[in-house]
Amino acid sequence: MYAQMIKSESTDDDPEKLAAFQARIDANEKIEPKDWMPQGYRKTLIRQIGQHAHSEIVGQLPEGNWITRAPTLERKAILLAKVQDEAGHGLYLYCAAETLGVTRDELTEMLNDGRMKYSSIFNYPTLTWADMGAVGWLVDGAAIMNQVPLQRTSFGPYSRAMIRVCKEESFHQRQGYDIMMRMAEGTPAQKRMAQDALNRFWQPALMMFGPSDKDSVHSAQSMAWKIKMNTNDELRQKFVDQTVPQAEYLGLTVPDDNLRWNEDTGHYEFSEPDWSEFFDVIQGNGPCNTDRLEARNAAWNDGAWVRDGMHAHAQKKQQTKVAAQ
Ligand code: FAQ
């Protein structure tokens, strides 16, 4: 259906339609699913919303790993609720993508066979309880930085999904920071665990914003269409400016020898992440890529009997309806 829909759609070469579409975007009108849209706009949204949905779903795995090992009943309940929220975010986002003519099954198949990406960050392992703090603080912190502007994105269903997702993400970020505070104020061993988690997650969190602007393939067109509201580097800088004082408050050290406050620019200077590692991870060679895709494929295959049962039930209902007519 996806391939057929993209193929059969009118081409983008009608200058009048394109100009009218761009004028709507420039006037900050929302584009709704039944409105005419250029094929490239539809494809870009399916790619970005689909990747975002997959990130929420795969993103449950590193934290799901700690539900049974949370240190207290309260922490377990909070973590469980957070992971459930992520499943919910994935579902809103799949629904938003479905309004563009692709099915959730097609998106899932494209994730499972590696045709679609999910966020690089979820290819890193969560080794200690402090990593639950670092994920909430840094990963949800980066996600919010990216998603708050997306509440104003031009495609109506995506923008509305983002409003709800952002409310929940800010609770997630606070619970992560709360874990980090407890660890940082705890025994020397707990503080060392918190520092170690920050050391391991700092660079991968910076990479969440995508490659540097000079290497970003999609930013210029996506920003012209208001699918993206900021460049990758703009959001990364905002994240660093916001997060460094939070690390200082915790008494932790950001693992970057080049980090310094620049009075003139009013921003922190920081080292570029290791981009060769980033490209390696998004090509499938990160520490956990194989595990993550195996887990998602296993879930899909194990659930086949549920899908088969539901299809059989729907078919039987349809047959009964036809027979009664
Ligand atoms: N990971 O031209 P650009 C969360 C790819 S939040 C993997 O700059 P674009 C919440 C990109 O797809 C995380 N791939 O791309 C949570 C493209 O490849 P393609 C998800 C990446 O799209 C928290 C190529 O590199 N958030 O999960 C990454 O304009 C805690 C060139 O890059 C979103 O998806 C990356 N980090 O900008 C859940 C937000 N970066 O497709 C659980 C919406 C780039 O041509 C626990 N997405 N690539 O093969 C966006 O804002 C954008 O898509 C960017 C990338 C900014 C991620």
Boltz pocket constraint, residues with backbone or C-beta under 6 A from the ligand:
constraints:
  - pocket:
      binder: B
      contacts: [[A, 47], [A, 48], [A, 51], [A, 52], [A, 53], [A, 55], [A, 56], [A, 59], [A, 60], [A, 86], [A, 117], [A, 118], [A, 119], [A, 120], [A, 121], [A, 135], [A, 139], [A, 140], [A, 143], [A, 146], [A, 207], [A, 208], [A, 209], [A, 210], [A, 211], [A, 215], [A, 216], [A, 217], [A, 218], [A, 219], [A, 222], [A, 228], [A, 232], [A, 282]]
      max_distance: 6.0
